[in-house]
Amino acid sequence: MACPPELEESLLWKLQILGIPRVAVRHRPETPQRKELLAWLPEIDWPEPQRQALERALAPLGEPFDLALPPLLWQQQGEQDWSLSWKRHWQADPVGERLLILPAWLELPEEHAERLVIRMDPGSAFGTGSHPTTRLCLEALEGLAAAGSGLAGLRVADLGSGSGVLALAALRLGAASVVASDTDPLAVRASGDNARLNGLTLTVAQGSVEALAELLAGRPADLLLCNILAPVIEALAPAFSQVLAADGLGLLSGLLVDQAPSLIRTLAAAGWHGELTASQQPWGLMTIRRHQTVA
């Protein structure tokens, strides 16, 4: 099916919830905004009534963006080919100047040998680095790592970890420690699996901001990563003080650029100064800091 950029993250999340893990998003290099979402499903388990039910389950995802779900197109594929076909859609993916997202089954390409490698199993959960909101966060993390003392010594918290790609990038870029949480048990498992795949230590728990605060054990993080949809960020903003230190920095993504003004007002009411600092239309990245009081 055609995959509007506004719906990419939601569709990948929903398919995982529905037990459909083998998915891929592809686009031609010359038309990065025209994406297709592919899913591989056993024909015997998906007769016509189940296909119709799947379309009905996905349709509401477009409502927050006032979009209609594009039609689902079905094509039969030979039984021996589908698994390899799925994997062929995932290739080494350089991000920014230093990072490389590498599917677990691929060898490190020689031309990327100097990059910091984050190995991922794309079938385990959404969030492999391809979505613009994820890339905005990864590039911002890289920018922080290149400035001053970088991420060295920083305690990082990842709220809504998905596959763990942001948390693992923070560790690769020198963070002292990272804790993460996600309300989806599949994402929690995926974050842990991908951490082990990379030989990195990541503590992850199921839950929202309260679970993350418990992992931080009363010591809010220096850096908060939060790549989730804007309405959810708005709902969680009053609790950010539990997980982000008063002198800390937050990177918020998952929001549309035109949602930024409303989110900035919500953050201000909770004591945070928000600023849209990067964008890849229609998506934006916001940095937040504590409002400074004047004596």
LOBAMAR-687593 format. One record per atom (N, C-alpha, C, O): x, y, z. Coordinates in steps of 0.05 Angstrom, whole numbers, padded with zeros to 5 digits, always signed. Example, Ala and Ser with C-alpha at 12.3 -4.5 7.8 and 13.67 -1.06 7.14 Angstrom:
% residues 2
+00264-00114+00156/+00246-00090+00156/+00264-00066+00156/+00285-00066+00169/+00257-00045+00142/+00273-00021+00143/+00258+00001+00157/+00268+00023+00161/
% end
This chain:
% residues 295
+00017-00024+00000/+00000+00000+00000/+00018+00025+00000/+00040+00025+00010/+00007+00047-00012/+00021+00072-00009/+00021+00080+00020/+00003+00075+00035/+00043+00094+00028/+00047+00100+00057/+00052+00129+00060/+00075+00139+00058/+00031+00145+00066/+00035+00173+00072/+00054+00177+00095/+00052+00162+00114/+00072+00196+00094/+00092+00199+00116/+00079+00203+00143/+00090+00195+00163/+00055+00216+00144/+00042+00221+00169/+00034+00195+00183/+00031+00194+00207/+00029+00174+00167/+00018+00149+00178/+00039+00127+00181/+00032+00106+00192/+00063+00132+00173/+00083+00110+00173/+00087+00098+00200/+00085+00074+00204/+00093+00115+00220/+00099+00105+00247/+00074+00090+00259/+00077+00069+00271/+00051+00102+00255/+00026+00090+00266/+00020+00064+00253/+00012+00045+00266/+00024+00062+00227/+00018+00036+00213/+00038+00014+00222/+00029-00008+00227/+00063+00021+00224/+00083+00001+00233/+00076-00008+00262/+00077-00032+00268/+00068+00010+00279/+00061+00003+00306/+00036-00015+00306/+00036-00035+00320/+00016-00007+00291/-00009-00022+00291/-00005-00051+00280/-00017-00070+00291/+00011-00053+00260/+00015-00080+00248/+00029-00098+00268/+00024-00122+00270/+00048-00087+00284/+00061-00102+00305/+00040-00112+00326/+00041-00135+00334/+00023-00094+00334/+00002-00100+00353/-00016-00123+00343/-00025-00140+00358/-00021-00123+00317/-00038-00143+00304/-00023-00169+00298/-00034-00187+00286/+00002-00171+00307/+00018-00195+00303/+00028-00198+00275/+00031-00221+00265/+00034-00176+00261/+00045-00177+00234/+00073-00164+00235/+00075-00140+00231/+00094-00180+00240/+00120-00168+00244/+00137-00164+00219/+00156-00148+00219/+00131-00179+00198/+00148-00178+00174/+00138-00156+00156/+00121-00160+00138/+00149-00132+00160/+00140-00109+00144/+00165-00093+00135/+00187-00096+00147/+00162-00077+00115/+00183-00060+00105/+00171-00035+00093/+00149-00036+00082/+00186-00013+00094/+00179+00011+00080/+00200+00017+00059/+00224+00017+00066/+00192+00021+00034/+00211+00026+00013/+00204+00051-00003/+00181+00059-00003/+00224+00062-00015/+00220+00085-00033/+00243+00087-00052/+00264+00076-00047/+00238+00099-00075/+00260+00104-00094/+00277+00127-00085/+00266+00147-00073/+00303+00126-00089/+00321+00148-00080/+00312+00175-00090/+00316+00195-00076/+00302+00176-00114/+00294+00203-00125/+00267+00213-00115/+00261+00236-00119/+00252+00196-00102/+00226+00205-00091/+00223+00195-00062/+00206+00177-00057/+00238+00206-00043/+00238+00195-00016/+00211+00199-00002/+00205+00185+00018/+00194+00218-00011/+00169+00222+00002/+00147+00203-00008/+00125+00202+00004/+00152+00189-00029/+00132+00170-00040/+00140+00142-00031/+00155+00128-00045/+00129+00134-00009/+00137+00108+00004/+00115+00088+00000/+00091+00094-00002/+00124+00062+00001/+00105+00040+00001/+00110+00024+00027/+00133+00020+00035/+00089+00014+00038/+00090-00003+00061/+00084-00032+00052/+00062-00036+00041/+00102-00050+00057/+00099-00078+00049/+00096-00095+00073/+00110-00091+00093/+00078-00115+00072/+00076-00135+00094/+00073-00162+00081/+00060-00166+00061/+00086-00182+00093/+00086-00209+00083/+00069-00226+00102/+00075-00229+00126/+00047-00238+00091/+00028-00252+00107/+00022-00280+00095/+00020-00282+00071/+00021-00301+00111/+00015-00328+00101/-00014-00328+00089/-00033-00321+00102/-00016-00337+00064/-00042-00336+00050/-00063-00352+00065/-00086-00344+00065/-00056-00375+00076/-00075-00392+00089/-00088-00378+00113/-00111-00385+00120/-00074-00360+00126/-00085-00346+00149/-00100-00321+00142/-00111-00308+00160/-00100-00313+00117/-00111-00287+00109/-00131-00290+00086/-00126-00278+00065/-00153-00305+00089/-00174-00305+00069/-00188-00278+00068/-00181-00260+00084/-00206-00275+00049/-00218-00249+00045/-00231-00236+00069/-00227-00212+00073/-00245-00250+00086/-00257-00237+00110/-00235-00225+00129/-00239-00203+00140/-00213-00239+00132/-00191-00229+00149/-00178-00204+00136/-00169-00186+00150/-00176-00204+00110/-00164-00181+00096/-00182-00156+00100/-00172-00135+00105/-00208-00160+00098/-00226-00138+00102/-00225-00128+00131/-00226-00104+00137/-00223-00147+00150/-00220-00139+00178/-00195-00123+00183/-00195-00105+00199/-00173-00131+00170/-00148-00116+00173/-00151-00087+00163/-00141-00069+00176/-00164-00084+00141/-00168-00057+00130/-00185-00040+00149/-00179-00017+00153/-00205-00053+00161/-00222-00038+00180/-00206-00030+00205/-00210-00009+00217/-00187-00048+00214/-00171-00042+00237/-00151-00020+00233/-00144-00005+00251/-00142-00017+00208/-00122+00004+00202/-00134+00031+00195/-00121+00051+00199/-00159+00031+00186/-00171+00055+00176/-00171+00078+00196/-00166+00101+00188/-00177+00073+00222/-00178+00096+00241/-00151+00110+00245/-00151+00132+00256/-00129+00098+00236/-00103+00111+00241/-00101+00138+00226/-00085+00155+00233/-00116+00141+00204/-00115+00166+00189/-00131+00188+00201/-00127+00211+00193/-00148+00183+00219/-00167+00203+00230/-00152+00227+00243/-00160+00250+00238/-00132+00222+00260/-00118+00246+00272/-00106+00265+00252/-00101+00288+00258/-00100+00255+00228/-00087+00271+00208/-00107+00279+00186/-00099+00292+00166/-00132+00272+00189/-00153+00278+00169/-00146+00266+00142/-00149+00278+00121/-00135+00241+00143/-00128+00227+00119/-00143+00201+00117/-00150+00188+00137/-00149+00194+00092/-00162+00167+00087/-00139+00147+00083/-00119+00153+00071/-00144+00123+00094/-00124+00102+00090/-00122+00094+00061/-00143+00088+00049/-00099+00093+00049/-00096+00084+00021/-00106+00055+00019/-00104+00040+00038/-00115+00047-00005/-00125+00020-00008/-00103-00001-00004/-00080+00004-00012/-00110-00023+00008/-00091-00046+00011/-00091-00062-00015/-00112-00069-00025/-00068-00068-00025/-00064-00084-00050/-00052-00110-00042/-00032-00111-00027/-00063-00132-00053/-00054-00159-00046/-00041-00172-00070/-00053-00171-00092/-00018-00185-00066/-00004-00198-00087/+00007-00224-00077/+00021-00225-00056/+00002-00246-00091/+00012-00272-00082/+00041-00275-00089/+00051-00267-00110/+00056-00287-00070/+00085-00291-00074/+00092-00320-00067/+00080-00332-00049/+00111-00331-00082/+00118-00359-00078/+00128-00364-00050/+00141-00348-00038/+00120-00388-00039/+00126-00394-00011/+00156-00393-00005/+00163-00385+00017/+00172-00401-00024/+00201-00403-00018/+00214-00375-00020/+00237-00372-00011/+00200-00356-00030/+00213-00330-00035/+00207-00308-00015/+00222-00289-00012/+00185-00312+00001/+00175-00289+00016/+00195-00280+00038/+00198-00256+00042/+00207-00299+00051/+00225-00291+00073/+00249-00276+00063/+00257-00255+00074/+00262-00286+00041/+00285-00272+00030/+00276-00245+00018/+00291-00226+00019/+00252-00244+00007/+00242-00219-00005/+00240-00198+00016/+00247-00175+00012/+00229-00206+00040/+00226-00187+00062/+00253-00176+00070/+00256-00151+00073/+00273-00193+00073/+00299-00183+00082/+00314-00166+00061/+00330-00149+00068/+00308-00171+00035/+00321-00155+00015/+00314-00126+00016/+00329-00109+00005/+00292-00119+00028/+00284-00091+00029/+00299-00075+00051/+00296-00051+00053/+00314-00089+00068/+00329-00075+00089/+00359-00075+00082/+00371-00096+00079/+00370-00052+00080/+00398-00049+00073/+00412-00031+00093/+00399-00018+00110/+00439-00032+00093/+00454-00014+00111/+00445+00015+00106/+00443+00024+00083/+00441+00029+00128/+00428+00056+00126/+00445+00076+00141/+00443+00078+00166/+00463+00092+00127/+00478+00112+00141/+00461+00135+00150/+00443+00144+00135/+00465+00145+00174/+00450+00167+00185/+00470+00189+00194/+00489+00183+00209/+00466+00213+00185/+00485+00234+00193/+00513+00229+00183/+00517+00217+00162/+00532+00237+00199/+00560+00234+00192/+00574+00210+00204/+00594+00201+00194/+00562+00198+00226/+00576+00178+00241/+00562+00152+00245/+00574+00132+00250/+00535+00152+00243/+00520+00128+00251/+00513+00111+00226/+00511+00120+00204/+00509+00085+00232/+00500+00066+00211/+00481+00047+00223/+00488+00033+00242/+00456+00046+00213/+00437+00025+00221/+00441+00001+00203/+00439+00004+00178/+00447-00022+00215/+00455-00045+00199/+00437-00069+00206/+00437-00078+00229/+00421-00080+00187/+00406-00104+00192/+00424-00126+00202/+00446-00129+00194/+00413-00141+00221/+00429-00161+00236/+00443-00181+00218/+00464-00191+00225/+00431-00188+00195/+00441-00210+00178/+00461-00200+00158/+00472-00217+00143/+00467-00174+00156/+00485-00164+00136/+00513-00159+00147/+00517-00153+00171/+00533-00162+00130/+00561-00156+00137/+00564-00125+00136/+00550-00112+00121/+00583-00115+00151/+00588-00086+00150/+00601-00078+00124/+00622-00088+00117/+00588-00061+00108/+00599-00052+00082/+00626-00038+00087/+00628-00022+00106/+00645-00043+00070/+00672-00032+00073/+00671-00001+00073/+00686+00012+00087/+00653+00010+00056/+00652+00039+00054/+00642+00053+00079/+00644+00077+00083/+00630+00037+00097/+00620+00048+00122/+00635+00038+00147/+00625+00039+00169/+00659+00028+00142/+00674+00015+00164/+00681+00034+00187/+00685+00024+00209/+00682+00060+00182/+00689+00079+00203/+00665+00089+00219/+00669+00104+00238/+00641+00081+00211/+00618+00090+00225/+00612+00074+00251/+00622+00052+00254/+00596+00086+00268/+00587+00073+00292/+00563+00056+00285/+00542+00066+00277/+00565+00030+00288/+00545+00011+00278/+00524+00005+00299/+00531-00002+00322/+00499+00007+00292/+00477-00002+00308/+00463-00025+00293/+00448-00020+00274/+00467-00049+00302/+00455-00072+00289/+00426-00074+00299/+00420-00072+00323/+00408-00079+00280/+00379-00081+00287/+00367-00105+00273/+00375-00114+00252/+00347-00116+00287/+00329-00136+00275/+00304-00122+00267/+00286-00118+00285/+00300-00113+00242/+00277-00097+00235/+00250-00112+00239/+00230-00098+00240/+00251-00138+00241/+00225-00152+00244/+00216-00153+00273/+00193-00161+00278/+00231-00143+00291/+00224-00146+00319/+00206-00124+00330/+00191-00128+00348/+00207-00100+00318/+00189-00078+00326/+00193-00055+00308/+00213-00053+00293/+00175-00036+00308/+00177-00012+00291/+00200+00005+00302/+00208+00003+00325/+00210+00022+00285/+00231+00041+00293/+00258+00033+00286/+00275+00027+00304/+00265+00031+00260/+00291+00021+00252/+00309+00044+00243/+00332+00039+00234/+00300+00069+00245/+00316+00091+00237/+00308+00103+00211/+00319+00124+00203/+00289+00091+00196/+00282+00101+00170/+00262+00123+00171/+00261+00140+00153/+00245+00125+00192/+00225+00145+00193/+00238+00172+00198/+00257+00174+00214/+00227+00194+00186/+00239+00221+00190/+00241+00229+00219/+00260+00242+00227/+00221+00222+00236/+00223+00230+00264/+00246+00216+00278/+00259+00229+00295/+00251+00191+00271/+00274+00177+00283/+00300+00189+00274/+00319+00192+00289/+00302+00195+00248/+00326+00206+00237/+00332+00234+00249/+00355+00240+00254/+00311+00249+00253/+00315+00275+00265/+00328+00272+00293/+00346+00287+00300/+00318+00253+00308/+00329+00248+00335/+00358+00238+00333/+00375+00247+00348/+00363+00220+00315/+00390+00209+00312/+00410+00231+00304/+00432+00232+00315/+00402+00248+00286/+00420+00269+00277/+00424+00290+00299/+00446+00300+00302/+00403+00295+00315/+00406+00313+00338/+00425+00301+00359/+00441+00315+00370/+00422+00275+00364/+00440+00262+00383/+00469+00264+00373/+00487+00269+00389/+00473+00260+00347/+00500+00262+00336/+00511+00290+00340/+00535+00294+00346/+00494+00310+00335/+00503+00338+00339/+00510+00343+00368/+00530+00357+00373/+00495+00333+00387/+00502+00337+00415/+00529+00323+00422/+00545+00334+00436/+00533+00299+00410/+00557+00284+00416/+00582+00299+00405/+00604+00296+00416/+00578+00314+00383/+00601+00328+00371/+00607+00355+00385/+00628+00367+00379/+00589+00364+00402/+00593+00390+00415/+00604+00388+00443/+00596+00370+00458/+00623+00404+00450/+00634+00404+00477/+00644+00377+00486/+00660+00364+00472/+00635+00369+00509/+00643+00343+00520/+00625+00320+00510/+00628+00298+00518/+00606+00327+00491/+00590+00307+00479/+00571+00294+00499/+00560+00307+00517/+00566+00268+00495/+00548+00253+00513/+00563+00240+00536/+00551+00227+00553/+00589+00244+00537/+00605+00230+00558/+00595+00237+00586/+00591+00261+00592/+00589+00217+00602/+00581+00221+00629/+00551+00226+00632/+00541+00228+00655/+00536+00229+00610/+00508+00235+00612/+00491+00211+00618/+00496+00189+00608/+00470+00215+00635/+00450+00194+00639/+00427+00201+00621/+00416+00223+00622/+00419+00181+00605/+00398+00186+00584/+00374+00169+00590/+00376+00146+00599/+00350+00180+00585/+00325+00166+00588/+00310+00167+00561/+00308+00188+00549/+00300+00144+00553/+00286+00142+00527/+00257+00134+00533/+00251+00111+00542/+00238+00152+00529/+00210+00148+00534/+00196+00140+00509/+00194+00156+00490/+00186+00115+00507/+00174+00104+00483/+00196+00094+00465/+00200+00103+00443/+00210+00073+00475/+00236+00065+00462/+00232+00050+00435/+00250+00050+00419/+00208+00039+00430/+00205+00024+00405/+00225+00001+00403/+00227-00015+00421/+00240+00001+00382/+00260-00020+00378/+00286-00014+00393/+00304-00031+00394/+00288+00009+00405/+00312+00016+00421/+00333+00031+00405/+00355+00035+00415/+00327+00038+00380/+00348+00050+00363/+00359+00076+00374/+00383+00080+00372/+00342+00093+00386/+00353+00118+00397/+00370+00113+00422/+00391+00125+00425/+00360+00095+00439/+00375+00088+00463/+00403+00077+00456/+00423+00084+00468/+00403+00059+00436/+00428+00047+00428/+00447+00067+00415/+00471+00066+00418/+00435+00086+00400/+00452+00107+00388/+00465+00124+00409/+00489+00131+00407/+00450+00130+00430/+00461+00146+00452/+00485+00131+00465/+00505+00144+00472/+00482+00105+00469/+00504+00090+00480/+00528+00089+00461/+00551+00092+00470/+00523+00085+00436/+00545+00085+00416/+00559+00112+00416/+00584+00113+00411/+00545+00133+00421/+00556+00160+00419/+00569+00169+00446/+00578+00191+00448/+00569+00151+00465/+00585+00156+00490/+00569+00162+00515/+00582+00168+00535/+00543+00159+00515/+00528+00163+00540/+00537+00144+00561/+00544+00121+00556/+00537+00153+00586/+00546+00137+00608/+00526+00114+00613/+00535+00091+00619/+00500+00120+00612/+00480+00099+00616/+00454+00108+00603/+00449+00132+00599/+00437+00088+00596/+00411+00094+00585/+00391+00076+00597/+00395+00052+00599/+00368+00087+00605/+00345+00071+00613/+00322+00078+00594/+00321+00100+00583/+00304+00059+00590/+00283+00063+00571/+00257+00050+00580/+00257+00031+00597/+00235+00059+00569/+00209+00047+00575/+00192+00049+00550/+00195+00067+00534/+00173+00030+00548/+00153+00031+00527/+00128+00016+00537/+00130-00003+00552/+00105+00026+00530/+00080+00013+00539/+00074-00013+00524/+00058-00029+00533/+00087-00017+00501/+00083-00041+00485/+00103-00063+00493/+00127-00059+00491/+00093-00086+00503/+00111-00108+00511/+00129-00118+00488/+00151-00126+00493/+00118-00117+00463/+00135-00125+00441/+00159-00107+00437/+00181-00115+00430/+00154-00081+00441/+00176-00062+00439/+00196-00065+00461/+00220-00063+00456/+00187-00071+00485/+00205-00076+00508/+00224-00099+00502/+00248-00098+00506/+00212-00121+00491/+00228-00144+00484/+00247-00137+00462/+00270-00146+00463/+00238-00122+00442/+00255-00116+00419/+00278-00098+00428/+00301-00103+00419/+00273-00079+00445/+00295-00062+00455/+00316-00079+00469/+00340-00075+00464/+00308-00097+00486/+00327-00115+00500/+00342-00133+00480/+00366-00136+00483/+00327-00144+00461/+00340-00162+00441/+00361-00146+00425/+00383-00156+00420/+00354-00122+00416/+00373-00107+00400/+00397-00097+00416/+00419-00095+00405/+00392-00091+00442/+00415-00084+00459/+00435-00108+00461/+00459-00104+00458/+00424-00132+00465/+00442-00155+00466/+00455-00160+00440/+00479-00168+00439/+00441-00156+00418/+00453-00159+00391/+00477-00141+00388/+00496-00149+00373/+00477-00118+00400/+00499-00099+00398/+00519-00101+00421/+00539-00086+00421/+00514-00119+00440/+00533-00121+00462/+00532-00097+00480/+00552-00090+00493/+00509-00083+00482/+00506-00059+00498/+00487-00064+00522/+00470-00081+00520/+00491-00049+00543/+00475-00051+00567/+00453-00031+00567/+00458-00007+00568/+00428-00040+00565/+00405-00022+00565/+00384-00033+00584/+00376-00056+00582/+00376-00017+00603/+00355-00025+00622/+00329-00015+00611/+00325+00009+00608/+00310-00033+00607/+00284-00025+00595/+00261-00037+00610/+00263-00061+00618/+00240-00022+00614/+00217-00032+00629/+00191-00026+00613/+00190-00007+00597/+00170-00042+00618/+00144-00036+00606/+00130-00015+00622/+00128-00017+00647/+00119+00004+00608/+00104+00025+00621/+00110+00052+00609/+00124+00054+00589/+00099+00073+00621/+00102+00100+00610/+00122+00116+00628/+00142+00105+00637/+00116+00141+00633/+00135+00158+00647/+00140+00149+00675/+00161+00153+00686/+00120+00137+00688/+00123+00127+00715/+00143+00105+00717/+00160+00104+00735/+00142+00086+00697/+00162+00064+00696/+00190+00075+00691/+00209+00065+00703/+00192+00095+00674/+00218+00107+00669/+00229+00121+00694/+00253+00119+00700/+00212+00135+00709/+00220+00148+00733/+00230+00128+00754/+00249+00133+00769/+00217+00105+00755/+00225+00084+00774/+00253+00073+00767/+00269+00068+00785/+00258+00070+00741/+00285+00061+00733/+00306+00082+00740/+00329+00075+00746/+00299+00107+00739/+00318+00129+00745/+00323+00132+00775/+00342+00145+00784/+00306+00119+00791/+00310+00117+00820/+00315+00145+00833/+00333+00148+00849/+00298+00164+00826/+00300+00190+00839/+00321+00209+00829/+00324+00231+00839/+00336+00200+00808/+00356+00217+00796/+00349+00222+00767/+00357+00207+00749/+00334+00244+00761/+00325+00249+00734/+00349+00250+00715/+00371+00257+00722/+00343+00244+00690/+00364+00241+00669/+00374+00269+00660/+00361+00289+00664/+00398+00269+00649/+00410+00293+00637/+00398+00298+00609/+00396+00321+00600/+00389+00277+00596/+00379+00279+00569/+00355+00261+00566/+00356+00237+00572/+00333+00272+00556/+00308+00256+00552/+00303+00254+00522/+00304+00274+00508/+00299+00229+00513/+00291+00224+00485/+00262+00215+00485/+00254+00198+00500/+00246+00227+00467/+00218+00221+00467/+00208+00223+00438/+00202+00246+00429/+00205+00201+00424/+00197+00201+00396/+00169+00187+00395/+00167+00164+00388/+00149+00202+00402/+00121+00193+00401/+00103+00215+00391/+00113+00238+00387/+00078+00209+00386/+00061+00229+00373/+00055+00252+00392/+00055+00249+00416/+00050+00276+00379/+00047+00301+00394/+00025+00300+00416/+00030+00309+00438/+00002+00289+00410/-00019+00288+00431/-00010+00272+00456/-00017+00279+00478/+00006+00252+00452/+00016+00236+00475/+00037+00252+00490/+00038+00252+00514/+00055+00266+00475/+00074+00284+00488/+00060+00305+00505/+00069+00310+00528/+00039+00317+00495/+00024+00337+00510/+00013+00325+00536/+00014+00338+00556/+00003+00301+00534/-00008+00288+00558/+00013+00282+00579/+00008+00282+00603/+00037+00276+00569/+00059+00268+00587/+00075+00292+00598/+00090+00289+00618/+00073+00314+00585/+00090+00337+00592/+00090+00345+00621/+00112+00351+00632/+00068+00344+00635/+00068+00351+00664/+00086+00333+00681/+00094+00340+00703/+00091+00309+00671/+00108+00290+00686/+00137+00290+00678/+00153+00274+00689/+00145+00307+00659/+00173+00307+00649/+00192+00313+00672/+00215+00304+00671/+00184+00329+00691/+00202+00336+00713/+00210+00311+00729/+00230+00312+00744/+00195+00289+00727/+00203+00264+00741/+00226+00250+00728/+00241+00235+00741/+00230+00255+00702/+00249+00240+00687/+00271+00257+00674/+00291+00246+00664/+00269+00284+00675/+00289+00301+00663/+00297+00322+00684/+00281+00336+00695/+00324+00323+00689/+00334+00342+00709/+00329+00371+00702/+00324+00377+00679/+00329+00388+00722/+00323+00416+00718/+00342+00430+00699/+00335+00449+00685/+00367+00420+00698/+00386+00431+00679/+00391+00413+00655/+00410+00416+00641/+00372+00395+00650/+00375+00376+00629/+00363+00386+00602/+00352+00408+00601/+00366+00369+00582/+00356+00375+00555/+00339+00353+00545/+00345+00329+00550/+00317+00360+00532/+00299+00340+00520/+00298+00342+00490/+00298+00364+00479/+00298+00320+00476/+00294+00319+00447/+00267+00305+00442/+00263+00281+00448/+00248+00320+00432/+00221+00310+00427/+00216+00309+00397/+00220+00329+00382/+00208+00286+00387/+00201+00283+00359/+00174+00269+00357/+00161+00265+00377/+00167+00260+00333/+00140+00248+00329/+00119+00269+00325/+00095+00261+00321/+00126+00294+00324/+00106+00315+00321/+00107+00327+00293/+00128+00329+00280/+00084+00335+00283/+00083+00350+00258/+00090+00379+00264/+00085+00390+00285/+00102+00392+00244/+00111+00420+00247/+00088+00438+00256/+00091+00456+00272/+00064+00433+00244/+00042+00451+00250/+00030+00445+00278/+00012+00459+00287/+00039+00424+00291/+00031+00418+00318/+00049+00432+00339/+00043+00432+00363/+00071+00443+00330/+00091+00454+00348/+00080+00477+00366/+00085+00477+00390/+00065+00496+00355/+00055+00518+00372/+00039+00509+00396/+00042+00518+00418/+00021+00490+00391/+00004+00480+00413/+00021+00465+00434/+00017+00468+00458/+00041+00450+00424/+00058+00435+00442/+00075+00453+00458/+00080+00449+00482/+00085+00475+00446/+00102+00494+00461/+00086+00507+00483/+00096+00511+00505/+00060+00513+00478/+00043+00524+00500/+00039+00504+00522/+00040+00512+00546/+00034+00479+00515/+00031+00459+00536/+00056+00455+00553/+00055+00453+00577/+00079+00455+00540/+00104+00452+00554/+00109+00476+00572/+00119+00473+00594/+00103+00500+00562/+00107+00524+00578/+00090+00523+00604/+00100+00531+00625/+00066+00513+00602/+00049+00510+00625/+00061+00491+00645/+00055+00493+00669/+00077+00472+00636/+00089+00452+00653/+00117+00461+00662/+00131+00446+00676/+00126+00486+00654/+00151+00496+00663/+00174+00491+00644/+00198+00494+00652/+00169+00484+00619/+00190+00478+00600/+00189+00498+00577/+00168+00506+00568/+00213+00505+00567/+00215+00522+00543/+00220+00503+00520/+00240+00489+00519/+00202+00503+00500/+00204+00486+00477/+00211+00503+00452/+00200+00525+00449/+00228+00492+00435/+00235+00506+00410/+00238+00486+00388/+00252+00465+00391/+00225+00491+00365/+00228+00474+00342/+00256+00479+00330/+00261+00501+00320/+00273+00459+00330/+00301+00463+00323/+00309+00449+00297/+00331+00454+00287/+00293+00431+00287/+00299+00417+00262/+00272+00407+00251/+00253+00402+00265/+00272+00402+00225/+00248+00392+00212/+00255+00377+00187/+00275+00382+00174/+00239+00358+00180/+00239+00344+00155/+00210+00341+00147/+00196+00323+00156/+00200+00360+00132/+00171+00363+00127/+00158+00336+00122/+00167+00320+00106/+00135+00333+00135/+00120+00351+00153/+00128+00348+00182/+00114+00360+00200/+00149+00333+00188/+00156+00326+00216/+00176+00346+00228/+00191+00359+00213/+00175+00349+00254/+00193+00368+00267/+00206+00355+00292/+00197+00335+00302/+00228+00367+00300/+00242+00360+00325/+00242+00384+00343/+00249+00406+00335/+00235+00380+00368/+00235+00402+00388/+00254+00396+00410/+00256+00373+00420/+00269+00417+00418/+00286+00414+00442/+00273+00429+00465/+00260+00450+00461/+00275+00418+00489/+00263+00431+00512/+00284+00434+00534/+00301+00417+00538/+00281+00456+00548/+00297+00461+00572/+00279+00473+00593/+00257+00483+00587/+00287+00472+00618/+00271+00484+00640/+00271+00514+00637/+00291+00526+00631/+00247+00526+00641/+00246+00555+00642/+00264+00567+00663/+00264+00557+00686/+00279+00587+00656/+00297+00599+00675/+00282+00622+00691/+00270+00639+00678/+00284+00621+00716/+00271+00642+00732/+00291+00664+00738/+00315+00659+00743/+00282+00688+00738/+00299+00712+00743/+00295+00720+00772/+00273+00725+00781/+00318+00722+00787/+00316+00730+00815/+00308+00759+00818/+00305+00769+00841/
% end
